[in-house]
Amino acid sequence: MTTYSLRNKVVFVTGAGRGLGAATARILTQRGARVVLADIDADAAQRVAATLPDGSAAYEACDVTDLESVRAAVQHAVSIFGHVDIAIANAGILGRTGTLRSMAPGDVAAVVDVNVNGVINTLSATLDSVIANRGQVVVLSSVFAYFNGAGSIPYAMTKAAVEQIGRGLSVELATHGASAMVAYFALIDTDMIRNGVDSDPGAAALINALPKVFSKKVSAEQAATALVEALERRRRSVTFPAQWSRVAAVRGIAGPIGDVAMARRTPFRRALLDVDTPLS
């Protein structure tokens, strides 16, 4: 049963120029929402906006690692639509595949800057309006928040951090009649995954060395639909594909078991060694 109508709600979406962000914007407008597409690639955001119903969308260049850039994008949204009801902190990057010892400090910092600081900046710029309108915020975590991130530790650790941001906010915002949701998705068939996993031999080898459930992709439209339906129910979390919910429910048990299994899995160990190049 729908408990939160999206009709005429104003939704600020980062990373909206492609992939999940763009798909979410499309589905939101189908439900009657108005969207602001914020993306570091303003041209990409503009192209998405042009496909949406007249009057339902605006776009703005936005670098989530720069708080002033995010604030300017939010001010643009408010100047057009009057306020922000919902903020979706979707912008994120994978970073490069490799073991931790193979990475320069800058490799790790870049992922943290977008995936964690970018979320904080997005929330900092939108929370006052969201609270004033008893709205919602959504942060994009991942099943890698609780699945072993060997070979991609910076990405996994940032998604664990984002989970804690969302969980903490769900309590803090409840006192204001607003809410927060954490989204946990597996691999989504987007440019980020195609460019960062499929076309990277090391990343592809790591994924393919795991059970098939890990390499199975869902479409951006499927993930976006799950997210929007969860918004309409003011859920505190959404997991897609749904079978990952069972893993999450027993993560305290499944996590340590999975760690041991991965460490013993010969194909995965071989793939990990291939990306384990110490820094000179």
Buried (B, 14 or more C-beta within 10 A) or exposed (E): EEEBEBEEBBBBBBBBBBBBBBBBBBBBBBBEBBBBBBBBBBEBBBBBBEEBEEEBBBBBBBBBBBBEBBBBBBEBBBEBBEBBBBBBBBBBBBBBBBBBEBBEEEBBBBBBBBBBBBBBBBBEBBBEBBBEBEBBBBBBBBBBBBBBBBBBBBBBBBBBBBBBBBBEBBEEBEEEEBBBBBBBBBBBBBEBBEEBBBEBEBBBBBBBBBEEEBBEBBEBBBBBBBBBBBBBEBBBBBBBBEEBBEBBEEBEEBEEEBEEBBEEBEEBEEBBEBBBEEEE
